[in-house]
Amino acid sequence: GDLPVAGNWDGGAAANVGVWRGGVFHLRNDDGSISKVDWGQAGDLPVSGNWDGSGPDNVGVFRPSTGKFHLRMDDGSLTVLDWGQSGDLPVAANWDGGNGGPAVNVGVWR
């Protein structure tokens, strides 16, 4: 039931792996330690990226039942984006070159 995620959680030189399990992200850091982030609910799909353009990557979920992304920022706050619909699969990347910064955007595969 785990779903894989990858990102640079600790700001180190490389990305690391993690899993999203029942509303909790289990993220492996460069030193082998695990960080847990309670984010999402049953039925959500995990995403990761540097949403706010500063610091390490963050976690988020796409909620197919509402077509909304729930993205966690560096300070722990929530940003909700209405982008998608039921049946879509979430994707995340820096589509536009950051528009002057390193921020990641979200999209859907339909």
C-alpha positions as a Markdown table, in Angstrom:
| # | Residue | x | y | z |
|---|---|---|---|---|
| 1 | Gly | 0.0 | 0.0 | 0.0 |
| 2 | Asp | 3.0 | 2.3 | 0.1 |
| 3 | Leu | 3.4 | 4.9 | -2.7 |
| 4 | Pro | 7.0 | 6.1 | -3.6 |
| 5 | Val | 8.2 | 9.7 | -3.5 |
| 6 | Ala | 11.6 | 11.2 | -4.1 |
| 7 | Gly | 13.0 | 14.6 | -3.2 |
| 8 | Asn | 15.8 | 16.5 | -1.5 |
| 9 | Trp | 14.2 | 16.6 | 2.0 |
| 10 | Asp | 17.3 | 17.7 | 3.9 |
| 11 | Gly | 18.9 | 20.2 | 1.6 |
| 12 | Gly | 21.9 | 17.9 | 1.0 |
| 13 | Ala | 23.7 | 17.3 | -2.3 |
| 14 | Ala | 21.3 | 14.7 | -3.6 |
| 15 | Ala | 17.7 | 13.6 | -3.6 |
| 16 | Asn | 16.5 | 10.8 | -1.4 |
| 17 | Val | 13.6 | 8.3 | -1.4 |
| 18 | Gly | 10.5 | 8.1 | 0.7 |
| 19 | Val | 7.1 | 6.5 | 0.9 |
| 20 | Trp | 3.7 | 7.8 | 1.6 |
| 21 | Arg | 1.8 | 5.4 | 3.8 |
| 22 | Gly | -1.8 | 6.1 | 5.0 |
| 23 | Gly | -1.4 | 9.8 | 5.3 |
| 24 | Val | 2.2 | 9.9 | 6.6 |
| 25 | Phe | 5.3 | 10.6 | 4.6 |
| 26 | His | 8.3 | 8.5 | 5.7 |
| 27 | Leu | 11.3 | 10.3 | 4.2 |
| 28 | Arg | 14.9 | 9.1 | 4.2 |
| 29 | Asn | 17.6 | 11.7 | 4.7 |
| 30 | Asp | 21.3 | 11.7 | 3.5 |
| 31 | Asp | 22.5 | 10.4 | 6.9 |
| 32 | Gly | 20.1 | 7.5 | 6.8 |
| 33 | Ser | 17.7 | 8.9 | 9.4 |
| 34 | Ile | 13.9 | 9.0 | 8.7 |
| 35 | Ser | 11.7 | 12.1 | 8.9 |
| 36 | Lys | 7.9 | 11.6 | 9.2 |
| 37 | Val | 5.4 | 14.2 | 8.0 |
| 38 | Asp | 1.7 | 13.6 | 8.7 |
| 39 | Trp | 0.1 | 15.0 | 5.5 |
| 40 | Gly | -2.9 | 13.8 | 3.6 |
| 41 | Gln | -5.7 | 11.3 | 3.9 |
| 42 | Ala | -6.8 | 8.0 | 2.5 |
| 43 | Gly | -7.3 | 8.2 | -1.3 |
| 44 | Asp | -4.8 | 11.0 | -1.8 |
| 45 | Leu | -1.8 | 10.6 | -4.1 |
| 46 | Pro | 1.7 | 11.9 | -3.0 |
| 47 | Val | 3.7 | 14.6 | -4.8 |
| 48 | Ser | 7.0 | 16.3 | -3.9 |
| 49 | Gly | 8.8 | 19.5 | -5.0 |
| 50 | Asn | 10.2 | 22.8 | -3.9 |
| 51 | Trp | 6.8 | 24.6 | -4.0 |
| 52 | Asp | 8.0 | 27.9 | -2.5 |
| 53 | Gly | 11.4 | 28.1 | -4.2 |
| 54 | Ser | 13.5 | 28.1 | -1.0 |
| 55 | Gly | 15.1 | 25.5 | 1.1 |
| 56 | Pro | 14.7 | 21.8 | 0.6 |
| 57 | Asp | 11.9 | 20.0 | -1.2 |
| 58 | Asn | 8.4 | 19.7 | 0.4 |
| 59 | Val | 5.6 | 17.2 | 0.3 |
| 60 | Gly | 2.1 | 17.4 | -0.9 |
| 61 | Val | -0.9 | 15.4 | -2.0 |
| 62 | Phe | -3.3 | 15.5 | -4.9 |
| 63 | Arg | -6.9 | 14.7 | -3.8 |
| 64 | Pro | -8.7 | 13.1 | -6.7 |
| 65 | Ser | -12.0 | 13.4 | -5.0 |
| 66 | Thr | -11.8 | 17.2 | -5.1 |
| 67 | Gly | -9.2 | 17.8 | -7.9 |
| 68 | Lys | -7.1 | 19.8 | -5.5 |
| 69 | Phe | -3.4 | 19.8 | -4.5 |
| 70 | His | -2.6 | 20.3 | -0.8 |
| 71 | Leu | 1.0 | 21.4 | -0.7 |
| 72 | Arg | 3.1 | 21.8 | 2.4 |
| 73 | Met | 5.4 | 24.9 | 2.5 |
| 74 | Asp | 8.7 | 25.2 | 4.3 |
| 75 | Asp | 7.0 | 26.8 | 7.3 |
| 76 | Gly | 4.5 | 24.0 | 7.6 |
| 77 | Ser | 1.6 | 26.1 | 6.1 |
| 78 | Leu | -0.8 | 24.7 | 3.5 |
| 79 | Thr | -1.4 | 26.0 | 0.0 |
| 80 | Val | -4.4 | 24.5 | -1.9 |
| 81 | Leu | -4.5 | 24.6 | -5.7 |
| 82 | Asp | -7.6 | 23.6 | -7.6 |
| 83 | Trp | -6.0 | 21.9 | -10.6 |
| 84 | Gly | -7.3 | 18.6 | -11.8 |
| 85 | Gln | -10.2 | 16.2 | -11.6 |
| 86 | Ser | -11.1 | 12.7 | -10.5 |
| 87 | Gly | -9.0 | 10.1 | -12.5 |
| 88 | Asp | -6.0 | 12.5 | -13.0 |
| 89 | Leu | -2.5 | 11.5 | -11.9 |
| 90 | Pro | -0.4 | 14.2 | -10.3 |
| 91 | Val | 3.0 | 15.3 | -11.6 |
| 92 | Ala | 5.4 | 18.0 | -10.4 |
| 93 | Ala | 8.4 | 19.7 | -12.0 |
| 94 | Asn | 9.9 | 23.1 | -12.8 |
| 95 | Trp | 8.0 | 23.5 | -16.2 |
| 96 | Asp | 8.9 | 27.2 | -16.8 |
| 97 | Gly | 12.4 | 27.5 | -15.5 |
| 98 | Gly | 11.2 | 28.8 | -12.2 |
| 99 | Asn | 10.1 | 32.1 | -13.7 |
| 100 | Gly | 13.3 | 33.6 | -12.2 |
| 101 | Gly | 13.5 | 31.1 | -9.2 |
| 102 | Pro | 13.7 | 27.4 | -8.5 |
| 103 | Ala | 10.0 | 26.8 | -7.6 |
| 104 | Val | 8.3 | 23.7 | -8.8 |
| 105 | Asn | 4.9 | 23.6 | -10.4 |
| 106 | Val | 2.1 | 21.0 | -10.4 |
| 107 | Gly | 0.3 | 19.4 | -13.2 |
| 108 | Val | -1.9 | 16.4 | -14.0 |
| 109 | Trp | -1.7 | 13.5 | -16.5 |
| 110 | Arg | -5.1 | 12.8 | -18.0 |
